[in-house]
Structures are given as C-alpha cells and as structure tokens.
C-alpha cells in the first residue's frame, strides 16, 4: 500500500486551515492533493487533535497485530484437528 507524503499532524493542520476559512479547492491546489483525498481525510481526521490521531494509529496497529495472532491460532487449531482426525 502506498504511503502518503503527509503525516497525521500535517493532515490535521490542513484540515484546520479549512476550518479557518480556506476553501477545499484552494487547499487542494496549495498542497497538490485531489478533492477525493481531501474529503477522505476530512471524514477520517475531521475534528481530531494530533494526540487523537496518534492514539488512533496505535489502536489500528494493535488491532492489526491481534488479527494476525487470531489467524495464526485458528490455523494451528485447524491443523491440530486435522491431525487428530487422522489418528482416530
């Protein structure tokens, strides 16, 4: 997946500029982003502070790790069930 050239802090700063009165079109031209990107950022980061964005990123990372652990354990369980089925 391609990484954005803007971090969460920068994105929140751009959204605060929009809240201060700049139009979305002006911001898109200024920062070289598309309208779709701007509105996607607004839906994800709208109303957030930098600390909130960091917490969100940490929670997403933890969720990713937990999903990976769950998938690995389910694979182990299915392997064990298959082996037990053959033995009996």
C-alpha positions as CSV (number, residue, x, y, z in Angstrom):
1,X,0.0,0.0,0.0
2,X,1.3,3.4,-0.9
3,X,2.2,5.8,1.9
4,X,1.0,9.3,1.9
5,X,3.6,12.1,1.8
6,X,1.7,13.8,4.5
7,X,1.7,12.6,8.1
8,X,-1.3,12.7,10.5
9,X,0.0,16.0,12.0
10,X,0.2,17.6,8.6
11,X,-3.2,16.3,7.6
12,X,-4.8,17.7,10.7
13,X,-3.1,21.1,10.1
14,X,-4.5,21.2,6.6
15,X,-8.0,20.4,7.9
16,X,-7.6,23.2,10.5
17,X,-6.8,25.6,7.6
18,X,-10.1,24.5,6.0
19,X,-11.8,25.2,9.3
20,X,-10.2,28.6,9.4
21,X,-11.9,29.6,6.2
22,X,-9.9,28.4,3.2
23,X,-11.9,26.5,0.6
24,X,-11.3,22.9,-0.2
25,X,-10.3,23.7,-3.8
26,X,-7.7,26.2,-2.6
27,X,-6.2,23.7,-0.2
28,X,-6.1,21.0,-2.8
29,X,-4.2,23.3,-5.2
30,X,-1.9,24.5,-2.5
31,X,-0.9,21.0,-1.2
32,X,-1.2,19.1,-4.5
33,X,-3.9,16.7,-3.5
34,X,-7.2,15.7,-5.1
35,X,-10.6,16.6,-3.9
36,X,-11.3,12.9,-3.1
37,X,-8.2,12.8,-0.9
38,X,-9.2,15.9,1.0
39,X,-12.7,14.7,1.7
40,X,-11.4,11.2,2.7
41,X,-9.0,12.9,5.2
42,X,-11.9,15.1,6.5
43,X,-14.1,12.0,7.1
44,X,-11.2,10.2,8.9
45,X,-9.5,13.0,10.8
46,X,-12.2,15.7,11.0
47,X,-12.4,17.2,14.5
48,X,-9.3,15.4,15.7
49,X,-6.3,16.7,17.5
50,X,-2.8,15.4,16.9
51,X,-2.9,13.3,20.1
52,X,-6.1,11.7,19.0
53,X,-4.6,10.8,15.6
54,X,-1.6,9.2,17.4
55,X,-4.0,7.1,19.6
56,X,-6.0,6.1,16.5
57,X,-2.8,4.9,14.8
58,X,-1.7,3.0,17.8
59,X,-5.1,1.3,18.1
60,X,-5.1,0.4,14.4
61,X,-1.6,-1.2,14.8
62,X,-2.7,-3.1,17.9
63,X,-5.8,-4.3,16.0
64,X,-3.7,-5.5,13.1
65,X,-1.4,-7.5,15.4
66,X,-4.4,-9.1,17.2
67,X,-6.0,-10.1,13.9
68,X,-2.7,-11.7,12.8
69,X,-2.5,-13.6,16.1
70,X,-6.0,-14.8,15.8
71,X,-5.5,-16.0,12.2
72,X,-2.4,-17.9,13.3
73,X,-4.1,-19.6,16.2
74,X,-7.1,-20.6,14.0
75,X,-4.6,-22.1,11.6
76,X,-3.0,-24.0,14.4
77,X,-6.3,-25.3,15.7
78,X,-7.4,-26.5,12.3
79,X,-4.1,-28.3,11.8
80,X,-4.4,-30.0,15.1
81,X,-8.0,-31.0,14.4
82,X,-6.9,-32.5,11.1
83,X,-4.1,-34.4,12.7
84,X,-6.3,-35.8,15.4
85,X,-8.9,-36.8,12.9
86,X,-6.3,-38.9,11.1
87,X,-5.1,-40.7,14.2
88,X,-8.5,-41.9,15.2
